[in-house]
Amino acid sequence: AEIRLEDMAIQGVLVDEKGSFFEGPAIVNLWDGKTNRDQSQIQGPRFRIGGLSPGEYTLFADAHGTMSAPRTVTVRKDEAPDQVRLVMKPKKRIAVRVLRPGGAPAVRLPILIVPAKASDFVRGAPTRHTDADGRMVFENLGPEETDRCLVISDTLGGLGSRIERVPVGPDEVTIHLDAISGTIVTVGGSPS
């Protein structure tokens, strides 16, 4: 008797911008478009991620200082997908300086870094805090990204929350926050 086990997989290779094999260690991230996300650490240019079900997957590779653009691959039953070629390019960054009303730096302010399109939002978006000068730099952005949204939240400090769209690039963007004020009222409308 012959028992055949199907092992649907995505396989590919990492190359640099000149087309040469990318030899450094990297992590290949795979996302099924729902909630499942897998990471595979590789040491050379070739990778293979097996044990997949038929469907559409998005993958990208991440290494120190470099990252590939995301690629979408369809895995079909009884059909081997083409080899995926991921081109590793230098990562981009965003740099911001957040100032409070009056111009003082907003120190230790939490900033959630999310994709510019709401449809791209994924759980586990990174959060960074501003430093003593109100600055925050995030350098883990893909080579083809042009902008990101920052969710700035300081509800305890009296500044409220806001979403700010900032360009990806080497230049620092200054964000001036406004104070919020008001009176908390009861259900009947009288001040509490």
C-alpha positions in Angstrom: 0.0 0.0 0.0 1.2 3.5 -0.7 0.2 6.4 1.5 0.7 9.8 0.1 0.8 12.7 2.5 0.2 16.1 0.9 2.5 18.8 2.1 1.6 22.0 0.4 4.4 24.6 0.8 5.7 27.9 -0.3 9.3 28.0 -1.3 11.6 30.7 -2.4 14.8 32.6 -2.3 16.1 35.9 -0.8 18.2 38.1 -3.1 19.7 41.6 -2.6 19.0 44.6 -4.9 21.7 43.5 -7.3 20.2 40.0 -7.7 22.8 38.1 -5.6 21.8 35.6 -3.0 21.1 37.2 0.4 23.2 35.1 2.8 22.5 36.7 6.2 20.0 35.3 8.7 16.5 36.4 8.2 12.9 35.8 9.3 10.3 35.0 6.8 6.8 36.1 8.0 3.7 34.4 6.6 0.2 35.7 7.1 -3.0 34.0 6.0 -5.0 37.2 5.8 -7.1 36.3 8.9 -5.4 35.9 12.3 -2.7 33.4 11.8 0.8 34.6 11.4 3.9 32.3 11.3 7.6 33.2 11.4 10.4 31.0 10.1 14.0 31.8 10.8 16.4 31.0 8.0 20.2 31.1 7.7 20.7 31.1 4.0 19.0 32.5 0.9 16.5 29.6 0.4 13.4 29.0 2.4 10.5 26.5 2.5 7.4 26.8 4.6 5.3 23.6 4.6 2.2 22.3 6.2 -0.1 24.9 4.5 -3.7 24.6 3.5 -5.0 25.8 0.1 -5.5 29.6 0.1 -3.9 33.0 -0.3 -0.9 34.0 1.8 1.1 37.1 2.2 4.8 36.8 3.1 7.8 39.1 3.5 11.4 38.7 4.8 12.9 40.7 7.6 16.6 40.9 8.5 18.9 43.3 10.3 18.7 46.6 8.4 16.8 45.2 5.4 13.4 43.9 4.5 11.5 42.7 1.5 8.2 44.1 0.1 5.2 41.9 0.9 4.3 39.3 -1.8 1.0 37.4 -2.1 1.1 33.8 -3.1 -1.8 31.4 -3.8 -1.4 27.8 -2.7 -3.6 25.4 -4.6 -4.2 21.7 -4.1 -2.3 19.4 -6.6 -0.3 22.4 -8.0 3.1 23.4 -6.9 3.4 27.2 -6.6 6.2 29.0 -8.4 9.3 29.8 -6.4 8.9 33.2 -4.7 11.7 35.7 -5.0 11.9 38.2 -2.2 14.2 41.2 -2.8 15.9 42.6 0.3 16.2 46.4 0.4 17.2 48.8 3.2 14.5 49.5 5.7 12.9 52.9 5.9 12.0 55.0 9.0 9.8 57.6 10.4 11.0 60.3 12.8 8.8 62.6 14.8 9.0 65.2 17.5 5.9 65.6 19.6 5.4 69.0 21.4 2.8 69.9 24.1 0.8 73.1 24.0 3.3 75.9 24.6 6.2 74.0 22.9 7.5 71.7 25.6 8.5 68.2 24.5 5.9 65.4 25.2 8.0 63.0 27.2 7.3 59.3 27.4 4.2 59.6 25.3 3.0 56.3 23.9 2.6 56.2 20.1 1.0 53.2 18.3 2.4 52.8 14.7 -0.2 51.4 12.3 -0.5 51.1 8.5 -1.8 54.2 6.7 -4.7 52.1 5.3 -7.2 50.9 7.9 -7.7 47.7 5.9 -4.0 46.8 6.6 -4.4 47.1 10.3 -3.1 44.0 12.1 -3.0 43.1 15.8 0.3 43.6 17.5 1.1 46.9 15.9 4.3 48.3 17.6 4.1 50.9 20.3 7.0 53.3 21.0 7.5 56.1 23.5 8.9 59.5 22.9 12.2 60.3 24.6 13.2 63.2 26.9 13.2 65.6 23.9 9.8 64.4 22.7 11.4 62.4 19.8 10.5 59.0 18.5 12.2 57.1 15.6 10.9 53.9 14.2 13.2 52.2 11.7 11.4 48.9 10.9 9.4 50.0 7.8 9.3 48.2 4.5 11.2 49.6 1.4 8.0 50.5 -0.5 6.2 52.3 2.4 5.4 56.0 1.8 3.5 56.9 5.0 2.1 55.5 8.3 -0.5 56.6 10.8 0.5 57.3 14.4 -2.1 56.9 17.2 -1.0 59.4 19.9 -2.7 58.9 23.2 -2.3 61.1 26.3 -5.7 60.9 27.9 -4.3 61.1 31.4 -2.1 64.1 30.6 -5.0 66.2 29.3 -4.1 66.0 25.6 -6.6 63.3 24.5 -6.0 61.0 21.5 -5.4 61.7 17.9 -4.3 60.0 14.7 -1.6 61.7 12.7 -0.5 60.6 9.2 3.2 61.1 8.7 5.5 60.5 5.7 8.1 57.8 5.7 11.6 59.2 5.2 14.7 60.6 6.8 13.2 64.0 7.7 11.8 64.6 11.2 8.1 65.6 11.4 7.0 67.9 14.3 3.6 67.3 15.7 2.0 70.0 17.9 -0.6 68.7 20.4 -3.6 70.7 21.5 -5.0 70.6 25.1 -8.5 69.3 25.7 -10.8 70.8 28.3 -14.4 70.6 29.4 -16.7 69.7 32.2 -17.9 66.3 33.1 -21.6 66.3 33.5 -24.1 63.8 35.0 -26.9 62.2 33.0 -29.2 65.1 34.0 -26.7 67.7 32.6 -25.5 69.2 35.9 -21.7 69.4 36.5 -20.4 66.5 38.6 
